[in-house]
């Protein structure tokens, strides 16, 4: 009787180990799938973020160019005004 119990327990233990290995493989597959999915999503998010940053940089560079152009035009207007005022002063005297 003890021998039968021993054999039964040994078979049960063998089945448990086999089930554990199957679950372990399934777990590995699930983790691998999650990693692939997460990696894909992360790559898409990073690409979106980089594109957004590049667009913002281009906008800032355009704004800087606009400000430089406005400053140049302002300086030209001021120098023209100054030149005209000097000429008016010369004409007066």
PyMOL commands that set and color helices and strands:
alter all, ss='L'
color gray80, all
select helices_A, chain A and resi 2-92
alter helices_A, ss='H'
color red, helices_A
deselect
rebuild
show_as cartoon
